[in-house]
Amino acid sequence: MRPDPTRARDASPADRSTADRPTAGASRREFVLPWLAVGAWSLVILWLGTGAFSADGTSRIVGPLLDFLFPGLDAATKSIVHAAIRKLAHFGEYAVLGALALHAGVRSGAGTGRAALLAIGLCIAVAAADEGGQSLRIARTGSPRDVALDTAGGGFGVSIATGLRLLLARRRSRRARTGSRAG
């Protein structure tokens, strides 16, 4: 029997990871919405993998921005900065995906550890699909290194989300203890 989510403050440390899972009476929306967010963000990532967001496409935005912020920047340095921005964007996209997938997994009833593995597996699958699709486009190049970078970003997002979950659980636990003493 799962704990009552309204009694999450009273949950023991072992039950804290299950306190925010939907119970049998929880609405479908509480289960479905987190997965819709994961699906929508995955589609955004795949859209960003199209030719419109190739290095040539993004250089039309990043190049003038760098010229404005750093006038006189030589072309070689501008190219390196542009590549670094693109790689950081990969990392960030998948960090968000990892955090969203962790949340969806936990809301679906998986423990935090199982949800983390699910989230990282999902990041690998989306990264492989994205890079595979890019390898079929003339303006893009798919790379196993980018799959590794994307997976690292997903792992980072999962780690941050897990840390935040633990921090919030401890904070709730402290408040519950101080609230029960005051009463």
Backbone as a ProteinNet text record, in pm:
[ID]
protein_1_A
[PRIMARY]
MRPDPTRARDASPADRSTADRPTAGASRREFVLPWLAVGAWSLVILWLGTGAFSADGTSRIVGPLLDFLFPGLDAATKSIVHAAIRKLAHFGEYAVLGALALHAGVRSGAGTGRAALLAIGLCIAVAAADEGGQSLRIARTGSPRDVALDTAGGGFGVSIATGLRLLLARRRSRRARTGSRAG
[TERTIARY]
84.5	0	89.1	61.6	140.9	97	192.2	155.5	60.9	-14.2	-107.3	-26.6	-37.1	41.9	12.3	-105.3	-136.4	-59.7	-3.2	72.9	222.2	267	407.6	499.9	453.3	536.4	566.8	475.6	493.8	568.8	608.2	672	808.4	840.8	973.9	1074.5	1205.6	1304.7	1290.5	1254.9	1239.8	1119.3	1016.2	893.6	894.4	990	988.5	990	1065.8	1073.7	941.9	856.1	727.7	614.4	643.3	537.2	469	540	476.9	431.2	430.4	377.5	225.6	163.8	17.4	-34.6	-141	-203.8	-308.6	-372.4	-471.4	-581.3	-613.5	-719.8	-672.4	-544.1	-491.5	-544.6	-555.1	-607.8	-506.4	-557.6	-469.4	-382.2	-435.6	-361	-228.6	-229.1	-106.8	-3.8	-50	38.9	80.9	-12.7	10.8	87	56.9	118.9	271.8	333.7	480.6	535.2	467.7	513.9	487.8	380.4	357.4	469.6	515.3	626.9	753.1	777.6	894.3	882	764.2	742.9	758.3	701.3	711	855.9	930.2	1070.3	1153.7	1122.4	1193	1169.3	1046.9	1016.6	1091.2	1103.4	1181.1	1325.9	1382.2	1520.7	1535.5	1443.1	1451	1433	1349.3	1331.6	1460.3	1526.5	1652.5	1762.2	1743.1	1839.2	1819.6	1723.8	1699.7	1800.3	1798.1	1890.7	1880.2	1762.9	1744.8	1837.9	1879	1964.2	2105.6	2147.2	2285.2	2379.8	2509	2608.3	2590.9	2562.4	2540.3	2416.7	2311	2187.4	2203.5	2269.7	2284.9	2391.4	2485	2588.4	2528.2	2412.9	2345.4	2295.9	2275.6	2232.8	2352.7	2431.4	2543.6	2652.8	2681.9	2787.9	2766.4	2651.1	2626.9	2623.4	2573.4	2570.6	2713.3	2801.7	2941.7	3009.2	2977	3032.8	2989.8	2865.6	2813.9	2879.5	2887.6	2941.3	3093.2	3160.3	3306.3	3356	3347.2	3391.9	3540.9	3573.7	3713.7	3756.3	3664.6	3696.5	3733.2	3848.1	3889.3	3802.1	3800.4	3711	3736.6	3861	3893	3836.8	3854.3	3802.5	3650.3	3591.3	3445.4	3392	3460.8	3421.2	3429.1	3533.2	3549.1	3439	3410.5	3304.8	3169.6	3144.9	3019.1	3004	3110.7	3106.1	3082.2	3146.4	3127.6	2983	2926.2	2785.8	2694.7	2721.1	2638.4	2649.4	2768.7	2786.7	2721.5	2732.6	2664.3	2513.1	2463.1	2319.2	2277.7	2358.8	2331.1	2321.1	2421.6	2428.2	2304.7	2269.5	2154.6	2021.7	2004.5	1879.8	1856.1	1961.6	1947.7	1944.5	2001.5	1987.4	1840.1	1773.6	1630.2	1552.5	1585.5	1516.8	1536.3	1658.1	1684.6	1603.4	1596.9	1520.3	1370.9	1319.5	1177.5	1145.1	1232.2	1208.2	1217.7	1309.4	1316.9	1185.5	1138	1012.3	896.6	889.7	781.8	791.2	912.6	930.6	886.7	924.8	884.9	733.5	675.4	529.9	456.3	523.4	461.6	468.1	540.2	546.7	681.5	778.3	912.1	984.6	1068.7	1153	1252.5	1319.2	1411.1	1522.7	1578.6	1686.5	1641.4	1527.8	1473.4	1435	1377.1	1339.6	1464.2	1573.9	1698.2	1751.9	1750.3	1795.9	1705.8	1577	1482.2	1510	1533.7	1559.7	1686.5	1792.4	1917.6	1901.2	1829.1	1801.7	1723.7	1626.3	1548.7	1637.9	1726.6	1820.1	1908	1955.1	2038.2	1957.2	1833.6	1749.2	1720.3	1685.3	1656.3	1783.6	1896.8	2024.1	2061.9	2044	2076.4	1985.3	1856.7	1763.4	1798	1830.8	1865.4	1992.1	2095.4	2222.3	2209.1	2129.7	2104.7	2035	1935.3	1865.6	1957	2044.3	2137.1	2236	2272.7	2368.3	2307.8	2175.6	2108.1	2084.8	2117.7	2097.2	2228.4	2219.3	2338.1	2398.3	2314.2	2362	2407.4	2386.9	2419.4	2513.3	2578.5	2661.9	2627.7	2588.8	2561.6	2692.8	2705.5	2831	2807	2877.9	2870.8	2919.4	3011.8	3058	2944.3	2859.6	2745.4	2645.5	2630	2543.6	2600.3	2732.6	2796.3	2776.9	2794.2	2774.6	2629.3	2536.6	2394.6	2361.5	2418	2394.5	2452	2569.3	2627.4	2536.2	2480.5	2385.5	2263.6	2211.2	2097.1	2131.4	2249.9	2294.3	2307.7	2357.6	2369.4	2230.7	2135.3	1999.3	1936.4	1957.7	1905.9	1970.5	2101	2171.3	2119.9	2104.5	2054.4	1911.7	1826.7	1687.7	1680.8	1765.2	1767.6	1813.6	1917.2	1964.4	1857.7	1786.4	1678.2	1567	1535.1	1432	1472.7	1599.5	1647.8	1647	1691.2	1692.4	1551.8	1456.4	1317.9	1258.6	1292.9	1242.3	1296.3	1424.5	1481.6	1415.5	1391.6	1327.4	1186.9	1110.8	976.6	982.7	1082.1	1097.1	1126.8	1216.1	1246.9	1125.5	1050.9	930.9	828.2	816.4	720.2	761.9	892.5	940.1	920.8	953.3	936.5	788.8	706.8	561.9	499.2	545	486.7	529.8	649.2	695.2	618.7	587.7	520	375.8	317	175.3	157
-117.7	0	124.1	214.6	337.1	437.8	521	623.1	726.7	786.4	891.3	1017.1	1072.7	1190.6	1310.9	1315.4	1427.7	1416	1299.2	1278	1268.1	1328.9	1322.1	1373.7	1470.5	1524.2	1418.9	1322.6	1219.5	1097.7	1100.3	983.5	960.5	834	798.7	821.2	823.1	842	739	616.7	513	539.1	601.9	627.2	760.1	849.3	982.6	980.1	887.4	884.1	839.4	776.6	731.5	826.8	926.1	1012.2	1093.1	1126.2	1208.3	1126.4	995.7	912.6	915.9	903.4	900.6	774	788.1	672.3	618.5	510.7	447.2	545.7	639.3	734.6	860.8	869.9	991.2	1001	1124	1144.1	1102.9	1070	1036	1153.2	1272.4	1392	1400	1364.8	1366.5	1268.5	1164.2	1064.7	1105.4	1154.5	1179.7	1309	1415.4	1545.1	1542.8	1478.4	1474.4	1403	1297.9	1226.7	1307.7	1387.8	1478.1	1581.2	1629.9	1725.5	1659.9	1535.1	1461	1444.8	1405.5	1388.5	1518.4	1626.3	1756.8	1803.4	1788.7	1831.7	1744.4	1616.2	1527.6	1574	1614.4	1665.8	1795.8	1881.6	2005.2	1970.9	1875	1833.9	1782.2	1697.1	1641.7	1751.5	1850.2	1963.2	2045.7	2064.1	2138.5	2063.5	1934.6	1854.3	1863.6	1943.3	1956.6	2052.7	2062.1	2147.6	2294.4	2338.8	2479.5	2521.3	2424.9	2455.6	2399.4	2387.4	2344.9	2456.4	2429.8	2532	2656	2636.8	2752.2	2830.2	2758.2	2824.2	2904	2845.5	2916.4	3025	3013.7	3117.4	3250.7	3246.8	3370.9	3450.4	3380.9	3447.3	3471.4	3367.8	3375.6	3468.7	3464.5	3548.3	3697.1	3752.2	3893.7	3927.3	3833.7	3856.6	3867	3777.5	3784.2	3910.7	3951.1	4076.4	4195.5	4194.2	4304	4304.3	4185.2	4175.7	4189.4	4136.6	4135.7	4186.2	4316	4369.3	4339.6	4306.1	4278	4135	4048.8	3907.5	3842.3	3774.3	3714.9	3594.5	3560.4	3456	3320.2	3285.7	3155.7	3145.6	3251.4	3251.8	3250.6	3326.4	3328.8	3188.9	3116.9	2980.9	2886.6	2901.3	2817.5	2847.8	2974.9	3014.4	2963.5	2974.5	2926.5	2776.1	2700.6	2555.1	2523.4	2598.7	2575.7	2604.4	2710.4	2744	2630.8	2578.7	2469.5	2344.2	2312.1	2193.7	2214.5	2335.9	2365.3	2355.6	2395.2	2383.2	2236.3	2150	2005.1	1957.9	1991.5	1948.6	1996.8	2123.7	2180.8	2120.4	2096.1	2034.4	1900.3	1821.6	1688.4	1690.9	1793.8	1809.2	1831.4	1914.9	1938.9	1808.8	1736.4	1610	1511	1500.2	1408.7	1442.9	1572.3	1615.3	1589.3	1620.8	1595.5	1446.6	1364.1	1219.5	1161.5	1211.6	1165.3	1195.7	1317.8	1357.1	1268.7	1246	1162.5	1019.4	967.2	831.1	818.4	914.8	911.5	926	1017.4	1035.4	910.6	830	707.2	592.6	612.1	508.9	441.1	476.7	418.9	489.4	418.2	482.6	574.5	656.8	753.2	684.7	577.5	506.4	449	384	326.4	436.3	544.5	657.2	720.9	727.3	784.1	698.9	567.9	478.4	492	501.2	520.2	651.4	758	889.3	888.9	828.4	824.1	737.5	626.5	542.5	618.4	697.8	779	882.4	944.8	1042.1	976.1	856.2	784.2	755.5	711.3	678.1	801.4	913.6	1035.7	1086.1	1080.7	1126.1	1040.8	909.8	821.4	848.7	870.6	901.9	1036.9	1134.3	1268.1	1263.1	1201.6	1195.4	1106	1000.5	916.2	994.2	1073.1	1157.9	1263	1319.2	1420.7	1361.5	1237	1175.3	1155	1162	1146.9	1280.7	1390.5	1523.5	1580.3	1649.3	1706.7	1815.8	1899.3	2013.8	1976	1851.6	1809.4	1690.7	1666.7	1547.8	1482.8	1357.9	1283.9	1231.4	1226.9	1186.2	1105.4	992.8	919.1	1004.2	1096.3	1185.8	1274.4	1317.6	1399.4	1316.9	1187.7	1101.4	1094.5	1082.2	1078.9	1211.5	1323.7	1455.1	1472.9	1432.3	1441.6	1355.8	1236.3	1146.7	1207.6	1269.4	1336.7	1450.5	1524.5	1629.8	1572.9	1462.1	1396.6	1350.8	1292.3	1248.9	1365.4	1477.9	1597.9	1644.7	1648	1688.6	1595.7	1466.1	1367.5	1389.8	1415.1	1437.3	1561.2	1669.4	1793.4	1773.2	1710.4	1687.4	1595.9	1493.4	1403	1477.4	1557.8	1637.6	1732.2	1795.9	1885.6	1809.6	1690.3	1608	1574.2	1536.4	1502.4	1624.9	1737.4	1860.8	1898.6	1892.6	1926.4	1827.2	1699	1598	1624.5	1660.8	1692.7	1815.5	1915	2037.7	2007.6	1924.1	1886.1	1808.8	1722	1641.9	1730.6	1828.5	1920.6	2000.6	2049.5	2127.2	2043	1917.5	1828.7	1804	1786.2	1763.6	1886.7	2003.9	2125.4	2159.2	2126.2	2148.8	2058.5	1932.5	1838.6	1871.2	1931.5	1972.2	2095.9	2185.3	2309.2	2281.8	2175.1	2148.8	2075.3
0	0	0	-86	-97.5	6.7	49.8	148.6	89	176	136.6	106	-18.6	-51.9	36.4	97.6	186.2	316.8	344.9	467.2	437.6	326.9	286.6	397.2	476.9	584.6	688.8	704.8	806.3	754.3	627.8	568.6	630.6	649.6	698.6	586.2	618	511.2	400.2	433.6	330.9	242	298.5	222.3	149.1	182.6	123.9	-27.6	-86.8	-233	-294.3	-216.3	-269.1	-232	-148.5	-97	-206	-313.4	-417.5	-536.9	-523.4	-630.7	-628.2	-745.4	-745.2	-678.1	-602.3	-541.4	-637.2	-597.9	-685.6	-723.7	-635.6	-664.2	-736	-762.5	-827.8	-970.3	-1016	-1150.3	-1256	-1372.3	-1484.5	-1522.8	-1505.6	-1543.6	-1467.8	-1339.1	-1259.4	-1313.4	-1377.2	-1436.1	-1577.1	-1655.9	-1798.6	-1824.8	-1752	-1781.2	-1777.3	-1678.1	-1681.6	-1805.7	-1849.8	-1969.9	-2096.2	-2096.9	-2210.8	-2220.1	-2105.3	-2104.8	-2160.1	-2122.4	-2174	-2325.2	-2372.2	-2516.3	-2592.8	-2538.2	-2605.1	-2611.8	-2502.6	-2503.2	-2597.2	-2604.1	-2698.6	-2841.6	-2871.5	-3006	-3034.1	-2933.2	-2950.2	-2983.1	-2910.6	-2936.2	-3078.4	-3120.8	-3256.7	-3362	-3333.4	-3424.3	-3432.9	-3318.6	-3318.2	-3394.3	-3416.8	-3492.1	-3642.6	-3687.5	-3831.7	-3893.8	-4025	-4098.4	-4062.6	-4017.5	-3981.9	-3868.1	-3786.8	-3672.5	-3690.8	-3815.9	-3844.5	-3802.1	-3809.1	-3774	-3861.1	-3990.4	-4078.4	-4035.6	-3998.1	-3957.2	-3829.1	-3729.3	-3601.8	-3609.9	-3704.1	-3716	-3759.9	-3823.6	-3864	-3743.5	-3633.1	-3509.9	-3418	-3397.7	-3303.9	-3355.3	-3484.5	-3541.5	-3515.7	-3556.9	-3529.2	-3379.4	-3298.4	-3154.1	-3099.7	-3144.1	-3101.6	-3151.1	-3275.2	-3328.9	-3244.1	-3198.1	-3116.2	-2978.1	-2916	-2780.4	-2775.5	-2876.5	-2880.1	-3015.5	-3039.2	-3167.4	-3188.4	-3310	-3342.6	-3315.1	-3276.5	-3252	-3384.7	-3387.9	-3515.7	-3550.8	-3678.3	-3730.5	-3665.8	-3641.3	-3581.2	-3439.3	-3362	-3224.8	-3226.1	-3317.8	-3328.4	-3361.8	-3446.5	-3483	-3362.9	-3282.1	-3162.1	-3060.7	-3039.3	-2944.9	-2993.6	-3122.6	-3180.6	-3156.9	-3180.7	-3158.7	-3011	-2922.4	-2779.2	-2736.7	-2790.3	-2759.7	-2806	-2924.6	-2978	-2889.9	-2843.5	-2757.9	-2621.6	-2567.3	-2441.2	-2456.6	-2573.2	-2599	-2599.4	-2663.4	-2659.5	-2515.1	-2437.2	-2298	-2221.8	-2238.9	-2169	-2209.7	-2339.4	-2386.8	-2318.7	-2310	-2252.6	-2100.2	-2037.8	-1892.8	-1858.4	-1937.2	-1916	-1939	-2046.1	-2073.9	-1959.2	-1908.5	-1797.4	-1674	-1640	-1522.4	-1541.4	-1660.8	-1688.2	-1681.9	-1738.4	-1739.3	-1598.9	-1516.8	-1378.2	-1305.6	-1321	-1257.1	-1304.6	-1434.4	-1488.9	-1436.5	-1429	-1378.2	-1233.1	-1151.1	-1009.9	-997.3	-1074.2	-1070	-1118.3	-1199.2	-1250.2	-1150.7	-1042.4	-940.5	-927.4	-1010.5	-997.3	-883.5	-813.1	-713.3	-782.3	-704.9	-763.4	-841.8	-790.2	-860.5	-993.4	-991.6	-1114.4	-1213.8	-1163.3	-1248.9	-1310.8	-1234.7	-1287.2	-1402.2	-1385	-1493.1	-1616.2	-1593.9	-1702.9	-1775.4	-1699.4	-1757.8	-1842	-1791	-1866.7	-1990.9	-1978.5	-2095.8	-2201.7	-2158.5	-2252.3	-2320.9	-2244.4	-2303.3	-2409.2	-2381.5	-2479.1	-2605.5	-2588	-2703.6	-2788.8	-2724.6	-2800	-2867.3	-2797.5	-2855.4	-2976.1	-2964.9	-3077.5	-3196.6	-3169.2	-3277.8	-3341.2	-3258.6	-3307.4	-3392.9	-3342.1	-3416.5	-3539.5	-3529.5	-3647.1	-3757	-3717.9	-3815	-3874.5	-3792.5	-3842.2	-3943.1	-3922.5	-4015.4	-4154	-4164.5	-4293.1	-4363.1	-4298.5	-4355.5	-4408.7	-4520.2	-4581.5	-4493.2	-4433.8	-4355.9	-4215.4	-4173.7	-4036.7	-4039.5	-3928.5	-3913.2	-3780.6	-3783.8	-3661.8	-3606.6	-3474.1	-3413.3	-3286.7	-3271.5	-3144.7	-3026.7	-3053	-2946.3	-2896.9	-2989.7	-2948.4	-2867.4	-2900.3	-2818.7	-2676.7	-2664.6	-2532.3	-2458.7	-2529.3	-2468.8	-2424.7	-2510.1	-2477.5	-2355.4	-2350.5	-2236.9	-2109.1	-2118.5	-2002.2	-1955.6	-2049.9	-2014.1	-1944.3	-1996.6	-1932.7	-1792.2	-1775.5	-1642.4	-1546	-1596.5	-1514.5	-1469.2	-1562.2	-1527.7	-1425.7	-1442.3	-1346.4	-1209.3	-1207.2	-1080.4	-1008.8	-1082.9	-1022.2	-970.8	-1052	-1010.1	-889.1	-884.6	-769.5	-644.8	-658.9	-545	-493.6	-584.3	-542.9	-472.7	-522.5	-458.4	-314.9	-295.3	-161.5	-69.5	-122.6	-45.1	-1.3	-92.1	-58	41.3	27.1	120.9	261.3	270.2	402.9	462.4	378.9	426.8	477.8	403	447.1	578.6	590.1	711.1	832.9	815	924.4	964.4	866.1	897.9	972.1	931.4	996.5	1141.9	1165	1302	1389.3	1335	1414.7	1432.3	1336.4	1347.2	1449.1	1458.3	1555.2	1697.3	1713.7	1847.1	1896.3	1803.3	1840.7	1882.9	1828	1854.1	1976.7
[MASK]
+++++++++++++++++++++++++++++++++++++++++++++++++++++++++++++++++++++++++++++++++++++++++++++++++++++++++++++++++++++++++++++++++++++++++++++++++++++++++++++++++++++++++++++++++++++++

